[in-house]
């Protein structure tokens, strides 16, 4: 299993600077490994970003912070990140942050640039998720304790439900890599075969082991 880096070093332009609640927000022209979205950094003390503005190209060191709500910690994008330092970055050849080695973890290979085929594939995957969501929602009528949702609100409910299911199907099913054989989908771990009983399963702390006979 791949160990996620604890922090990242990168040099990239600041593309957006603003406020987020009582703190600040910076967006960089850089992405975490596996992400297609610009990296966004949040903080509370404005002294941390004093003197930096849009267009500046600092050398940034960030450390992995808290896990985002609803995430399992399998990917770097599942976490928030805290600013460790931001200094004047060097200019010149070889400064592509995606090519820099990580100081406290395994080296990350350079990401392949996005191609037209990547965008086409993403649209296909999005369409698959949308079609599946529609098929699950159309024809369903939610009920409440006091009765069915009034007709004027029903279409709005269905639209929200389709969007919710589309996003979950895309992010949690379609884009998730195919698991190897004998995978436990209940605990999201790899099963192993017992040399004594020849049953596939895995151990659970303080509980009987989980086997393929009981797990999906």
ZINORLIN-V35491 format. One record per residue. RES is the residue in three letters. SS is DSSP state (hx for helix, st for strand, lp for the rest). OMEGA is omega in whole degrees, 0 to 359 (* if undefined). Layout:
RES|SS|OMEGA  RES|SS|OMEGA
This chain:
UNK|lp|182  UNK|lp|177  UNK|lp|181  UNK|lp|177  UNK|lp|178  UNK|lp|179  UNK|st|181  UNK|st|170  UNK|st|176  UNK|st|175  UNK|st|185  UNK|st|179  UNK|st|171  UNK|st|182  UNK|st|180  UNK|st|179  UNK|st|181  UNK|st|181  UNK|st|175  UNK|st|186  UNK|lp|177  UNK|lp|182  UNK|st|183  UNK|st|181  UNK|st|177  UNK|st|175  UNK|st|183  UNK|st|174  UNK|lp|183  UNK|lp|180  UNK|lp|171  UNK|lp|178  UNK|lp|179  UNK|lp|181  UNK|lp|176  UNK|lp|184  UNK|lp|178  UNK|lp|180  UNK|st|180  UNK|st|181  UNK|st|181  UNK|st|178  UNK|st|183  UNK|lp|183  UNK|lp|181  UNK|hx|176  UNK|hx|181  UNK|hx|184  UNK|hx|181  UNK|lp|179  UNK|lp|179  UNK|lp|182  UNK|lp|179  UNK|lp|182  UNK|lp|176  UNK|lp|184  UNK|st|183  UNK|st|170  UNK|st|191  UNK|st|174  UNK|st|179  UNK|st|179  UNK|st|180  UNK|st|181  UNK|st|185  UNK|st|178  UNK|st|179  UNK|lp|181  UNK|lp|178  UNK|lp|181  UNK|lp|183  UNK|lp|179  UNK|lp|180  UNK|lp|184  UNK|lp|179  UNK|hx|181  UNK|hx|179  UNK|hx|186  UNK|st|165  UNK|st|180  UNK|st|181  UNK|st|179  UNK|st|175  UNK|st|178  UNK|st|176  UNK|st|186  UNK|st|179  UNK|st|183  UNK|lp|178  UNK|lp|178  UNK|lp|174  UNK|lp|182  UNK|lp|177  UNK|lp|181  UNK|lp|176  UNK|lp|186  UNK|hx|181  UNK|hx|180  UNK|hx|183  UNK|lp|178  UNK|lp|179  UNK|lp|188  UNK|lp|187  UNK|lp|180  UNK|lp|180  UNK|lp|179  UNK|lp|179  UNK|lp|180  UNK|lp|179  UNK|lp|178  UNK|lp|176  UNK|lp|178  UNK|lp|179  UNK|lp|180  UNK|lp|177  UNK|hx|180  UNK|hx|178  UNK|hx|180  UNK|hx|178  UNK|hx|180  UNK|hx|179  UNK|hx|179  UNK|hx|178  UNK|hx|180  UNK|hx|178  UNK|hx|178  UNK|hx|177  UNK|hx|181  UNK|hx|180  UNK|hx|181  UNK|hx|179  UNK|hx|179  UNK|hx|179  UNK|hx|181  UNK|hx|179  UNK|hx|187  UNK|hx|185  UNK|lp|179  UNK|lp|179  UNK|lp|179  UNK|lp|180  UNK|lp|178  UNK|st|175  UNK|st|180  UNK|lp|181  UNK|lp|178  UNK|st|182  UNK|st|176  UNK|lp|179  UNK|lp|184  UNK|hx|180  UNK|hx|182  UNK|hx|187  UNK|hx|180  UNK|hx|179  UNK|hx|178  UNK|hx|181  UNK|hx|179  UNK|hx|179  UNK|hx|181  UNK|hx|178  UNK|hx|180  UNK|hx|180  UNK|hx|181  UNK|hx|178  UNK|hx|183  UNK|hx|180  UNK|hx|178  UNK|hx|181  UNK|hx|187  UNK|hx|188  UNK|hx|180  UNK|hx|187  UNK|hx|184  UNK|lp|179  UNK|lp|180  UNK|lp|179  UNK|lp|181  UNK|lp|178  UNK|lp|178  UNK|lp|178  UNK|lp|177  UNK|st|177  UNK|st|181  UNK|lp|178  UNK|lp|181  UNK|lp|176  UNK|lp|178  UNK|st|180  UNK|st|174  UNK|lp|175  UNK|st|183  UNK|st|179  UNK|lp|179  UNK|lp|181  UNK|lp|185  UNK|lp|182  UNK|lp|178  UNK|lp|177  UNK|st|179  UNK|st|178  UNK|st|184  UNK|st|175  UNK|st|183  UNK|lp|176  UNK|lp|181  UNK|st|176  UNK|st|181  UNK|st|177  UNK|st|181  UNK|st|180  UNK|lp|179  UNK|lp|183  UNK|lp|182  UNK|lp|181  UNK|lp|*
